[in-house]
């Protein structure tokens, strides 16, 4: 069995929006038969945490110094393009 991946969910404060996105992604990935570990953080904390995760889902801009894949999670707030973002997350989890 392959190692379970870790997603870092990031927003402006690391509380409300990242929690909402984490819950939405967890529910959808469960339907797709996927599980993962999750962490949440403020966008400003991401550079210091990125080495310990597989990729990041962020609803706010992330420092260009971060080398891990960053998936833009704004679709979870607007509803526009949400399925495409979920497919991107699934693809990262299946790598």
Phi, psi and omega in degrees: 000137181282159180296139178287131183279161179239129176253135173258118177265125184232142174215188183299320183246349181076017183240274192291302185294317180296327177294314180299317180292318177304312181298314181297316180292317179302313181297315182291319180292327176299318177298330182269005177079023182240143174233162181200165171270148181232144171229155177231148182200164169288151178304324181291342180272346187303314181304325180281344182252344189301327182295341184261008181231167179271322176198172187236139170244117187233141177259006180216158181302144181244146180309137178294346180286346181284126183262349177285155177300137177240122177258128180285122185258014181301333180301335179287341177268323183267334185084349182273120179080015183299318181297321179296317179295318178299322177295322177297317179296315178301316180299319178295321180291330182274351180296000000 
